[in-house]
Amino acid sequence: MLHIRVSTPAAAALVAVALLFVTGGQVSEVAYGRTVTQAETSPAATTTSPYVATHLYFGTGRHNGEPPITDDQFMKFVADVITPRFPSGLTIQQGRGQWRDKTGSINKEISYELTVLYPAGEARTHNPDIEYIRKLYCSMYGLESVGRADVKAQAGF
């Protein structure tokens, strides 16, 4: 039996995430100050349901000498365009991104990751809204793309 002891909550979270990636989400024991039993991690013991987590990646760098998209401009886009389509909730994280554009240049920029969770059965319903958000952001700011990743998830609220 493997017992992992970590003294800080942040380090414990990192260990848990690493174990989830290594085991494909099949972790039966992770010590976060104690041992988690198989019964606590079994599907019958959870109160989660199948969800989809959609992650959208918004860059802020612009072409042709245009100034970068500001935090205020991005948050206005969130308030005016995204929130009305996902009023139940969303998460935004600011980061540093880089990508290769259509000319082959590598661009580094401040970026935002938007995550929305919705029941898996509503994926087709939300797809047009997600695609509208991506296309509108690109057309408003003259960008090539907004990245998208859809991930199956188990979530409970």
The 8 nearest C-alpha neighbors of each residue, nearest first, counted from 0:
[[1, 2, 28, 3, 34, 27, 29, 36],
 [0, 2, 3, 28, 29, 30, 34, 4],
 [3, 1, 30, 0, 4, 34, 29, 28],
 [2, 4, 30, 5, 1, 29, 31, 34],
 [3, 5, 30, 32, 2, 6, 31, 33],
 [6, 4, 11, 7, 10, 3, 31, 32],
 [5, 7, 4, 8, 10, 11, 32, 31],
 [6, 8, 10, 9, 5, 11, 12, 31],
 [7, 9, 11, 10, 12, 6, 5, 31],
 [10, 8, 12, 11, 7, 13, 14, 6],
 [9, 11, 13, 7, 12, 8, 14, 5],
 [12, 10, 8, 14, 9, 13, 5, 31],
 [11, 13, 15, 9, 10, 14, 16, 8],
 [14, 12, 10, 16, 11, 15, 17, 9],
 [13, 15, 17, 11, 12, 16, 18, 10],
 [16, 14, 12, 18, 13, 17, 11, 19],
 [15, 17, 19, 13, 18, 14, 12, 20],
 [16, 18, 14, 20, 19, 15, 13, 21],
 [19, 17, 21, 15, 20, 16, 22, 14],
 [18, 20, 24, 16, 22, 17, 21, 23],
 [21, 19, 23, 17, 18, 22, 16, 24],
 [22, 20, 18, 19, 23, 17, 24, 16],
 [23, 21, 19, 25, 24, 20, 18, 26],
 [22, 24, 20, 25, 19, 21, 26, 18],
 [23, 25, 19, 22, 26, 20, 18, 21],
 [26, 24, 22, 23, 27, 19, 18, 21],
 [27, 25, 28, 24, 19, 22, 18, 29],
 [26, 28, 37, 40, 25, 36, 29, 35],
 [29, 27, 35, 26, 34, 36, 30, 37],
 [28, 30, 35, 34, 31, 3, 15, 27],
 [31, 29, 34, 33, 3, 32, 4, 2],
 [30, 32, 33, 11, 29, 4, 5, 34],
 [31, 33, 30, 4, 5, 34, 6, 3],
 [34, 32, 30, 31, 35, 29, 4, 2],
 [33, 35, 30, 29, 36, 28, 2, 31],
 [36, 34, 28, 29, 30, 33, 39, 37],
 [35, 37, 39, 38, 34, 28, 40, 27],
 [36, 38, 40, 27, 39, 41, 35, 28],
 [39, 37, 41, 36, 40, 44, 43, 35],
 [38, 40, 36, 37, 41, 44, 35, 45],
 [41, 39, 37, 38, 27, 42, 44, 36],
 [40, 42, 38, 43, 44, 39, 37, 45],
 [43, 41, 45, 44, 40, 46, 47, 39],
 [42, 44, 41, 45, 46, 38, 40, 39],
 [45, 43, 42, 41, 39, 40, 38, 46],
 [46, 44, 42, 47, 43, 41, 40, 39],
 [47, 45, 155, 44, 48, 154, 43, 42],
 [46, 48, 155, 154, 153, 45, 49, 156],
 [47, 49, 153, 154, 50, 155, 46, 118],
 [50, 48, 153, 119, 152, 118, 154, 47],
 [51, 49, 118, 119, 152, 117, 153, 154],
 [50, 52, 151, 119, 152, 117, 116, 150],
 [53, 51, 116, 150, 115, 149, 152, 151],
 [54, 52, 149, 115, 114, 148, 51, 150],
 [53, 55, 114, 148, 113, 147, 149, 52],
 [54, 56, 147, 113, 146, 112, 57, 53],
 [57, 55, 112, 146, 145, 111, 147, 113],
 [58, 56, 111, 145, 110, 112, 55, 59],
 [57, 59, 110, 60, 109, 111, 56, 108],
 [58, 60, 68, 67, 110, 109, 108, 61],
 [61, 59, 67, 108, 58, 68, 62, 109],
 [60, 62, 65, 67, 59, 66, 142, 141],
 [61, 63, 64, 65, 60, 141, 142, 66],
 [64, 62, 65, 61, 66, 141, 60, 142],
 [63, 65, 62, 66, 61, 67, 60, 141],
 [64, 66, 63, 61, 62, 67, 60, 68],
 [67, 65, 64, 61, 68, 60, 62, 69],
 [68, 66, 60, 59, 61, 69, 65, 108],
 [67, 69, 59, 72, 66, 60, 73, 70],
 [70, 68, 72, 71, 67, 73, 59, 66],
 [69, 71, 73, 72, 74, 68, 75, 59],
 [72, 70, 74, 69, 73, 75, 68, 76],
 [73, 71, 69, 75, 70, 74, 68, 76],
 [72, 74, 76, 70, 75, 71, 69, 77],
 [75, 73, 77, 71, 76, 72, 70, 78],
 [74, 76, 78, 72, 77, 73, 79, 71],
 [77, 75, 73, 79, 74, 80, 78, 72],
 [78, 76, 81, 74, 75, 80, 79, 82],
 [79, 77, 75, 82, 76, 80, 74, 81],
 [78, 80, 76, 77, 75, 81, 82, 83],
 [81, 79, 76, 77, 78, 82, 83, 132],
 [80, 82, 77, 84, 83, 78, 85, 79],
 [81, 83, 85, 86, 84, 78, 77, 80],
 [84, 82, 86, 81, 85, 80, 79, 78],
 [85, 83, 82, 81, 86, 128, 80, 125],
 [86, 84, 82, 87, 83, 88, 81, 89],
 [85, 87, 82, 88, 83, 84, 89, 81],
 [88, 86, 85, 89, 82, 84, 117, 116],
 [89, 87, 86, 85, 115, 90, 82, 116],
 [88, 90, 115, 114, 91, 113, 85, 116],
 [89, 91, 114, 113, 115, 92, 88, 112],
 [92, 90, 113, 112, 114, 111, 93, 89],
 [91, 93, 112, 111, 94, 113, 90, 110],
 [94, 92, 111, 110, 112, 91, 95, 109],
 [95, 93, 110, 109, 111, 96, 92, 112],
 [94, 96, 109, 110, 108, 97, 93, 107],
 [97, 95, 108, 110, 107, 109, 94, 98],
 [96, 98, 107, 106, 108, 105, 95, 99],
 [97, 99, 106, 105, 100, 107, 96, 104],
 [98, 100, 105, 104, 103, 106, 101, 97],
 [101, 99, 103, 102, 104, 98, 105, 106],
 [100, 102, 103, 99, 104, 143, 105, 98],
 [103, 101, 100, 104, 99, 105, 106, 143],
 [104, 102, 100, 101, 99, 105, 98, 106],
 [105, 103, 99, 100, 102, 106, 101, 98],
 [106, 104, 99, 98, 100, 103, 97, 107],
 [105, 107, 97, 98, 99, 104, 108, 100],
 [108, 106, 97, 96, 105, 98, 95, 109],
 [109, 107, 96, 60, 95, 110, 97, 59],
 [108, 110, 95, 94, 59, 96, 58, 111],
 [111, 109, 58, 94, 95, 57, 96, 59],
 [110, 112, 93, 57, 92, 56, 94, 113],
 [113, 111, 56, 92, 91, 55, 57, 93],
 [112, 114, 91, 55, 54, 90, 111, 56],
 [115, 113, 54, 90, 53, 89, 91, 52],
 [114, 116, 89, 53, 52, 90, 117, 113],
 [117, 115, 52, 51, 50, 53, 114, 118],
 [116, 118, 50, 51, 119, 115, 121, 52],
 [117, 119, 50, 120, 121, 49, 51, 116],
 [120, 118, 50, 51, 121, 122, 49, 117],
 [119, 121, 118, 122, 123, 50, 49, 117],
 [120, 122, 124, 119, 118, 123, 125, 117],
 [123, 121, 125, 124, 119, 120, 126, 118],
 [124, 122, 126, 125, 121, 120, 127, 119],
 [123, 125, 121, 122, 126, 127, 128, 120],
 [126, 124, 122, 128, 123, 127, 129, 121],
 [125, 127, 129, 123, 128, 124, 122, 130],
 [128, 126, 130, 129, 125, 131, 124, 123],
 [129, 127, 131, 125, 126, 130, 132, 84],
 [130, 128, 126, 132, 131, 127, 125, 133],
 [129, 131, 133, 127, 132, 128, 134, 126],
 [132, 130, 128, 134, 129, 133, 135, 127],
 [133, 131, 129, 135, 130, 134, 136, 128],
 [132, 134, 130, 136, 131, 145, 135, 129],
 [135, 133, 137, 131, 136, 132, 130, 138],
 [134, 136, 138, 132, 137, 133, 139, 131],
 [137, 135, 139, 133, 138, 134, 132, 140],
 [138, 136, 142, 134, 135, 141, 140, 139],
 [137, 139, 135, 141, 136, 140, 134, 142],
 [140, 138, 136, 137, 135, 141, 142, 134],
 [139, 141, 137, 138, 142, 136, 61, 68],
 [142, 140, 138, 137, 139, 143, 61, 62],
 [143, 141, 137, 140, 144, 61, 138, 62],
 [144, 142, 137, 141, 145, 100, 101, 138],
 [145, 143, 142, 137, 146, 133, 134, 57],
 [144, 146, 57, 133, 56, 55, 147, 137],
 [147, 145, 56, 55, 144, 57, 148, 54],
 [146, 148, 55, 54, 56, 145, 149, 53],
 [147, 149, 54, 53, 150, 55, 146, 52],
 [150, 148, 53, 52, 54, 51, 147, 151],
 [149, 151, 52, 51, 152, 53, 148, 54],
 [152, 150, 51, 50, 52, 149, 153, 49],
 [153, 151, 50, 51, 49, 150, 154, 52],
 [152, 154, 49, 48, 50, 47, 155, 151],
 [155, 153, 47, 48, 50, 152, 49, 156],
 [154, 156, 47, 46, 48, 153, 45, 49],
 [155, 154, 47, 46, 48, 153, 116, 87]]
